[in-house]
Amino acid sequence: MFKPKPPPLDQLRQSYGMASLPDCIKTDAVGEYGHAISKPIGQATIDDIAFAIQALSTESTVLFRRLDALRQLHDRARCAGGLGADLAIESAMRIQEGGR
């Protein structure tokens, strides 16, 4: 019995490392009404993919900076003797203010 092939995107998603391919991509480019350009990945050109990579790279940089800042706050608060229910900023400030 003939079994139809899955669509190309589904076939690619079955490949190693491509399971997370999105249905749509967004770029930093601005389209109509000032909204980011979004298009189905099946209609995306290679350049569209490159622009989407740039946009995601910018987003990930922002996220990693935020993650690192939160880690530093957590670690500083713990080093200052803060406990789980203490306010993180108040605990971290103990180090900032010289251990008071």
N, C-alpha and C positions, 0 to 999 in steps of 0.2 A: 504494500500500500504506500502511496506517495505521501510523504510528510513535507508540508511547505517549510521553506527556510524562514527563520525569524528575520525581522527587519534588520538592515545593516547596523543600526545603532545598538540593537540588542546583541547582535553578533560581536560587535566590538566590546560591549560591556562584559561579555563572557571571557574576554582576553585578560591575561594577567595585568593588573594595575589599572584597568579601565572600568572597573565596576562602578566607580563614582562619577562617571561622565554625566553631566547635567543634561536635562531636557532642553534648557535654554541657557544662553550666555548673555552677560551684560558687559558693556565696555564703558570706559570713562567718557567716551564721546557723548555729546548731548544732541538729542534729537528734537522732535517737535515738542513744543511747550516746555522746553528745558529739562525733559526727563532723559535719563540714561537710555541708551539704545539697548534693546533686548531683542534677541531673535532666536528662533528654534535652532538647535545645534545642527540639525540636518540641513539647514539653509546657510550655515556659517561658512565663510571663506577661510582660507588659511590665515589671511590678515586679520579677519574678525577674531579668530582664536588667539592670535598674538596680542590683540588689544584686550581681550578678556583676561589673558594671563597677566598683562600689566595691571589691569584694574584689581584683580585678585591679589597680586603681589602688594599693591598699595594697602589694600584692606588687611592683609595678613601682617604687614609691618606695624600697622596701628594696633592690631590685636596683640601681637607679641610684646609691644611696648607696654600696653596696659597690663598684660599678664605679668611682665617683669616688675612693673611698679607695685602691683598687688603682692607679689612674692616678697619684694623688699620690705614693704610695710609689714607684712606678716612676720618675716624673720626679725625685723628690728623690734617689733612689739614683743615677740617671744624672748629675744635677747635681753630686753629691758625688764623681764620678769613678768610680763603680762600672761594672764591665764585665759582660757577659752571664752569666758563670759565677760572679760574686761573689754572696754572700748579700745579698738586697735590704735587709733590716732593718739589718744591720750597716753597709752602705753609706749608707743614709739617716741613720743615727745620727751619721755624721760631721758632717753639717750641724747636727744637733740639739746636738751636743757642741762646736760651735764650730770645726769643720774639722779636728779631730784625726785 
